[in-house]
Amino acid sequence: MKTTKKFLLSAISLCITTGLGLSACSDQNTFSAQQSIPENTKSNESKVSDEQGKIVLYQMFTRLFGNKNTTNKPWGTLEENGVGKFNDINDNALKAIKGLGANYVWYTGVLHHDLVRDYTDIGISNDDPEVIKGRAGSPYAVKDYYNVNPDMAVNPANRLQEFEALIQRTHKYGLKAVIDIVPNHIARNYQSISKPAGVEDFGANDKPELGYHRDNNFYYVEGQDFVLPEWLEGYQVLGGEKHPLIDGEFVESPAKWTGNGSRKAQPHFYDWYETVKVNYGVRPDGSFDFPRLPAEYAEKGISEHFEFWKGKDVPNSWVKFKDIALYWTAKGVDGFRYDMAEMVPVEFWSYMNSHIKMQNPDAFLLAEIYQPEIYNDFIKLGKMDYLYDKVDLYDRLKEVIQNKRNTDVLDDVAVKYTEIDEHLLHFLENHDEQRIASHEFAGNPEKALPAMVVSATLGKGPTMIYFGQTVGEKGEGDAGFGKSSRTSLFDYWGVPAHQQWMNDGKFDGAKLSNKQKQLQAYYSKLLNFTRNASALTGEWVNTHKVNKEQAGYSEDIYSYARFDDKQKLLVLANFSEQNSATFEYQIPSELIKTWQLTDGNYQFVDRLNEAEYQLTVVKGEATVTLTMAPLMSRILELKAKT
């Protein structure tokens, strides 16, 4: 989530792992065109083609993806700045995403969340701008879990049907559809008008006179009414626009705990004040009010986890979110990205994920998480498929790109999570992070290409790219609540570089500059290669250490081998923006033995640069002469002996 700035992840680890959030234990708050592949479009019958390599996840911020409007007025309305529709994600778009190398699409922010627009004619209540961030609203302040954002529908009354049609189109092109679920918090004014018969809204049966009760969906500040935060100097709701609902108050009695865990009736501006914390049966003192999962379940499978929870009396919030996940699974959604998963107890994830997997064994389950010390628990006990690898690989690559560290720092990262490597998702951009091309990150998108090669090939887990990344989107301009360097989550806005690629819905890149076309072609070549490279799900060997003393091999270069019984690769990346390098690249003798290379000549083919090289093995030693231009990477695939 991190919907303001950087979330304070280092503070009070215990509070997050018990599911109470930061402020429950501390008052510190900080800002923190490809050929189509027809597929069965029935629920849970979509299939991804049988690539031997890695998953590639394409994250789109759905509200912005199809927007063709280029006005970009700060705090602009939907009419002024435009908005993308589900129907804008047309056949051309999905073919193009598939062509980039993706096999999964994460439709970010599609659920019905708070926003400043009048839809009362279709029965939706208006939302108070004073508990909304921006005008278009935070996608992580969900108002109705059983429907989607009316802004993104051509006919808002039929918004769910339009989204269901998008899921079917996605499956048609051999892509799988992932959406967000945000179990830790919901909008302050949550009200589902679309819930199935028999479903109760969050909080409908709470006992608000009790600050805590196991089956309350929320925590309450006893005896105190909610008070709006004090606005920072210079901040005005909706940029100072007059609005009938801006009256200096929001009625909530008693006040609820805020989404990030603040227990104050008046949250701080930097708190997630637009949301309220969901109660999972974690008492205010951090103890647990639900059945504990025995440690031996770390070694048990999905069906055993499912059986463990059968008949167990669990908190009401658990059941509500399980039902929400199964509702979307039944509609053909292929998986979920869980926002701030670490703020919810791991037992809930065992319960939730085992229910999902029993309905769809192939479901894609991804956790946003920033605490390495609990990674194992969330995989083994919580039954997550994938976790963000942000605080290690992303952070170290960013430091190397920004010349704050040299490539030696990657040695430890590469082996730190060997046991769970296949579960770690790698990325260089997402909706929370700065755009690579922004001045605050790299300044130009090409500077990160070596890091992208490493991000996509170092580990076994999936690779994620963010819409606009492949064409060098800079994230410029203060959109309103959203600030530059990150594409706004909160405002109606156009994304200039992405709009050039979109080309009025053709998605053919005709409006891109030559430099942008070259950048996108590079991404496409890399990602499509990884999709079919079985070696990237195999073993990893460090070749960087043995080459560090070689003449011409600089600290700007990083290298390693990836291999399995079908394919053998050498990967090299030069992070220097100015310096080329020519050197004798040495293959470690142990790797020569492992690969069973006898004396003689072998051919290497560079899969990124269409070049060929000869490797000579003499008495169990082997070198190949290589030149690395600035920012160049090579993926050398070993072919037959010549």
PEBELNOR-V479740 format. One record per pair of residues at least 4 apart in sequence whose C-alpha atoms are under 6 Angstrom apart, sorted by sequence separation. I is the first residue (numbers start at 1). GAP is how many residues later the second one is. If there is no record, write none. Layout:
BEGIN
i: <I | I>
gap: <GAP | GAP>
END
This chain:
BEGIN
i: <16 | 20 | 23 | 61 | 76 | 77 | 78 | 89 | 98 | 120 | 133 | 171 | 236 | 258 | 282 | 283 | 329 | 348 | 349 | 350 | 357 | 376 | 377 | 378 | 379 | 390 | 391 | 392 | 393 | 400 | 412 | 417 | 429 | 439 | 451 | 454 | 469 | 478 | 495 | 503 | 512 | 523 | 524 | 563 | 591 | 592 | 606 | 617 | 628 | 2 | 15 | 16 | 41 | 76 | 119 | 120 | 132 | 133 | 170 | 171 | 257 | 282 | 328 | 379 | 399 | 400 | 436 | 437 | 438 | 468 | 478 | 502 | 563 | 592 | 606 | 617 | 15 | 40 | 150 | 153 | 257 | 282 | 378 | 399 | 400 | 436 | 437 | 478 | 482 | 501 | 563 | 605 | 616 | 212 | 282 | 437 | 456 | 477 | 562 | 605 | 118 | 211 | 281 | 437 | 476 | 482 | 501 | 561 | 604 | 72 | 150 | 211 | 436 | 475 | 476 | 561 | 604 | 615 | 71 | 206 | 211 | 255 | 475 | 560 | 603 | 211 | 475 | 500 | 501 | 560 | 603 | 69 | 260 | 475 | 500 | 559 | 602 | 69 | 147 | 259 | 559 | 602 | 203 | 544 | 558 | 601 | 202 | 258 | 544 | 558 | 601 | 67 | 259 | 543 | 557 | 600 | 67 | 258 | 259 | 543 | 557 | 600 | 66 | 258 | 259 | 542 | 556 | 599 | 65 | 116 | 257 | 258 | 365 | 369 | 541 | 556 | 599 | 64 | 257 | 365 | 366 | 367 | 368 | 541 | 556 | 63 | 115 | 366 | 540 | 66 | 115 | 540 | 114 | 539 | 7 | 8 | 290 | 473 | 539 | 6 | 7 | 538 | 5 | 6 | 113 | 226 | 341 | 536 | 538 | 608 | 4 | 5 | 225 | 341 | 342 | 445 | 535 | 113 | 225 | 335 | 340 | 535 | 607 | 113 | 114 | 225 | 226 | 334 | 335 | 336 | 337 | 338 | 339 | 426 | 535 | 552 | 606 | 109 | 112 | 113 | 224 | 225 | 322 | 335 | 337 | 338 | 468 | 552 | 553 | 606 | 112 | 224 | 552 | 605 | 112 | 350 | 535 | 589 | 604 | 605 | 349 | 350 | 604 | 221 | 281 | 604 | 112 | 220 | 221 | 389 | 437 | 587 | 604 | 112 | 220 | 346 | 388 | 389 | 425 | 430 | 438 | 603 | 111 | 112 | 219 | 220 | 229 | 280 | 386 | 387 | 388 | 389 | 424 | 425 | 426 | 427 | 429 | 437 | 586 | 110 | 111 | 219 | 227 | 228 | 229 | 385 | 386 | 387 | 422 | 423 | 425 | 585 | 110 | 226 | 227 | 229 | 421 | 422 | 435 | 584 | 585 | 602 | 229 | 435 | 584 | 585 | 601 | 602 | 584 | 601 | 583 | 583 | 58 | 142 | 143 | 582 | 57 | 62 | 141 | 142 | 471 | 582 | 56 | 59 | 62 | 141 | 581 | 56 | 57 | 58 | 59 | 60 | 61 | 143 | 144 | 438 | 581 | 57 | 60 | 143 | 144 | 146 | 306 | 580 | 146 | 471 | 580 | 435 | 470 | 580 | 434 | 435 | 579 | 302 | 434 | 578 | 577 | 576 | 577 | 576 | 575 | 574 | 574 | 218 | 573 | 34 | 217 | 218 | 572 | 33 | 217 | 572 | 33 | 571 | 571 | 34 | 570 | 86 | 570 | 85 | 214 | 569 | 85 | 569 | 568 | 568 | 104 | 103 | 104 | 105 | 106 | 107 | 105 | 106 | 185 | 460 | 460 | 298 | 298 | 188 | 187 | 188 | 186 | 185 | 186 | 185 | 185 | 185 | 184 | 215 | 217 | 214 | 215 | 128 | 450 | 46 | 450 | 48 | 41 | 41 | 39 | 39 | 38 | 141 | 38 | 39 | 37 | 36 | 37 | 132 | 131 | 407 | 177 | 178 | 180 | 182 | 177 | 178 | 179 | 180 | 181 | 182 | 176 | 178 | 180 | 450 | 450 | 24 | 23 | 24 | 21 | 22 | 23 | 31 | 21 | 20 | 18 | 43 | 44 | 43 | 21 | 19 | 17 | 19 | 19 | 16 | 18 | 1 | 134 | 138 | 137 | 136 | 136 | 134 | 135 | 136 | 134 | 74 | 75 | 56 | 58 | 74 | 55 | 56 | 57 | 58 | 59 | 60 | 54 | 56 | 81 | 81 | 78 | 92 | 93 | 92 | 72 | 101 | 70 | 100 | 101 | 101 | 54 | 53 | 54 | 53 | 53 | 51 | 52 | 53 | 51 | 53 | 52>
gap: <4 | 4 | 4 | 4 | 4 | 4 | 4 | 4 | 4 | 4 | 4 | 4 | 4 | 4 | 4 | 4 | 4 | 4 | 4 | 4 | 4 | 4 | 4 | 4 | 4 | 4 | 4 | 4 | 4 | 4 | 4 | 4 | 4 | 4 | 4 | 4 | 4 | 4 | 4 | 4 | 4 | 4 | 4 | 4 | 4 | 4 | 4 | 4 | 4 | 5 | 5 | 5 | 5 | 5 | 5 | 5 | 5 | 5 | 5 | 5 | 5 | 5 | 5 | 5 | 5 | 5 | 5 | 5 | 5 | 5 | 5 | 5 | 5 | 5 | 5 | 5 | 6 | 6 | 6 | 6 | 6 | 6 | 6 | 6 | 6 | 6 | 6 | 6 | 6 | 6 | 6 | 6 | 6 | 7 | 7 | 7 | 7 | 7 | 7 | 7 | 8 | 8 | 8 | 8 | 8 | 8 | 8 | 8 | 8 | 9 | 9 | 9 | 9 | 9 | 9 | 9 | 9 | 9 | 10 | 10 | 10 | 10 | 10 | 10 | 10 | 11 | 11 | 11 | 11 | 11 | 11 | 12 | 12 | 12 | 12 | 12 | 12 | 13 | 13 | 13 | 13 | 13 | 14 | 14 | 14 | 14 | 15 | 15 | 15 | 15 | 15 | 16 | 16 | 16 | 16 | 16 | 17 | 17 | 17 | 17 | 17 | 17 | 18 | 18 | 18 | 18 | 18 | 18 | 19 | 19 | 19 | 19 | 19 | 19 | 19 | 19 | 19 | 20 | 20 | 20 | 20 | 20 | 20 | 20 | 20 | 21 | 21 | 21 | 21 | 22 | 22 | 22 | 23 | 23 | 24 | 24 | 24 | 24 | 24 | 25 | 25 | 25 | 26 | 26 | 26 | 26 | 26 | 26 | 26 | 26 | 27 | 27 | 27 | 27 | 27 | 27 | 27 | 28 | 28 | 28 | 28 | 28 | 28 | 29 | 29 | 29 | 29 | 29 | 29 | 29 | 29 | 29 | 29 | 29 | 29 | 29 | 29 | 30 | 30 | 30 | 30 | 30 | 30 | 30 | 30 | 30 | 30 | 30 | 30 | 30 | 31 | 31 | 31 | 31 | 32 | 32 | 32 | 32 | 32 | 32 | 33 | 33 | 33 | 34 | 34 | 34 | 35 | 35 | 35 | 35 | 35 | 35 | 35 | 36 | 36 | 36 | 36 | 36 | 36 | 36 | 36 | 36 | 37 | 37 | 37 | 37 | 37 | 37 | 37 | 37 | 37 | 37 | 37 | 37 | 37 | 37 | 37 | 37 | 37 | 38 | 38 | 38 | 38 | 38 | 38 | 38 | 38 | 38 | 38 | 38 | 38 | 38 | 39 | 39 | 39 | 39 | 39 | 39 | 39 | 39 | 39 | 39 | 40 | 40 | 40 | 40 | 40 | 40 | 41 | 41 | 42 | 43 | 44 | 44 | 44 | 44 | 45 | 45 | 45 | 45 | 45 | 45 | 46 | 46 | 46 | 46 | 46 | 47 | 47 | 47 | 47 | 47 | 47 | 47 | 47 | 47 | 47 | 48 | 48 | 48 | 48 | 48 | 48 | 48 | 49 | 49 | 49 | 50 | 50 | 50 | 51 | 51 | 51 | 52 | 52 | 52 | 53 | 54 | 54 | 55 | 56 | 57 | 58 | 60 | 60 | 61 | 61 | 61 | 61 | 62 | 62 | 62 | 63 | 63 | 64 | 65 | 65 | 66 | 66 | 67 | 67 | 67 | 68 | 68 | 69 | 70 | 71 | 72 | 72 | 72 | 72 | 72 | 73 | 73 | 74 | 76 | 77 | 82 | 83 | 87 | 88 | 88 | 89 | 90 | 90 | 91 | 92 | 93 | 94 | 100 | 100 | 101 | 101 | 117 | 123 | 125 | 125 | 126 | 127 | 130 | 132 | 133 | 134 | 134 | 135 | 135 | 136 | 137 | 137 | 142 | 143 | 151 | 156 | 156 | 156 | 156 | 157 | 157 | 157 | 157 | 157 | 157 | 158 | 158 | 158 | 181 | 183 | 237 | 238 | 238 | 239 | 239 | 239 | 239 | 240 | 241 | 268 | 288 | 288 | 289 | 322 | 324 | 325 | 325 | 326 | 327 | 327 | 338 | 347 | 352 | 353 | 354 | 355 | 356 | 356 | 356 | 357 | 405 | 405 | 406 | 406 | 406 | 407 | 407 | 407 | 407 | 407 | 407 | 408 | 408 | 411 | 412 | 414 | 414 | 414 | 415 | 421 | 423 | 424 | 424 | 426 | 427 | 476 | 477 | 477 | 478 | 479 | 480 | 480 | 480 | 481 | 481 | 482>
END
